Amino acid sequence: MNLYPLIATLLWLIDNLLWLYEIIVIAAVVMSWLVAFGVVNQYNQFARSVIRFLYAATDPVFRQIRRIIPTIGGWDLSPIIVLLVIQVIRMLMYGYLGMYMR
């Protein structure tokens, strides 16, 4: 039985979820900058709901990384590390898919 279509579909789904999480991480970083510089009004209901969503979606992962690597000189490296880990996972998935095709 050939499992390639099932594995390819599953890897496609995981890849798209990882891509979506990358976008959420980047949006969280940009939003934190906008809030820090006073560009976004935190008292606006829509902005507050977006900030809450981004915080809820990214902070559990960021917190785990911050436990291992704390902020360095005021720089929070956790978003960069999350994006790098996502890229490594995607590369491993593509490598596995390429190996499976042989």
RAUR-V240174 format. One record per pair of residues at least 24 apart in sequence whose C-alpha atoms are under 10 Angstrom apart, sorted by the first residue. I is the first residue (numbers start at 0). J is the second residue. Records with the same first field share a line. If there is no record, write none. Layout:
# RAUR-V240174
I->J + J
This chain:
# RAUR-V240174
2->99
3->96 + 99 + 100
6->95 + 96 + 99
7->92 + 93 + 95 + 96 + 99 + 100
10->89 + 92 + 93 + 95 + 96
11->92 + 93
13->88 + 89 + 92
14->85 + 86 + 88 + 89 + 90 + 92 + 93
15->89
17->82 + 85 + 86 + 88 + 89
18->82 + 85 + 86 + 89
20->56 + 57 + 81 + 82 + 85
21->78 + 81 + 82 + 83 + 85 + 86
22->82
23->52 + 53 + 54 + 56 + 57
24->53 + 54 + 56 + 57 + 58 + 61 + 77 + 78 + 79 + 81 + 82
25->53 + 57 + 78 + 79 + 82
26->50 + 53 + 57
27->51 + 52 + 53 + 54 + 55 + 56 + 57 + 58 + 78
28->53 + 54 + 57 + 78 + 79
30->54
57->81
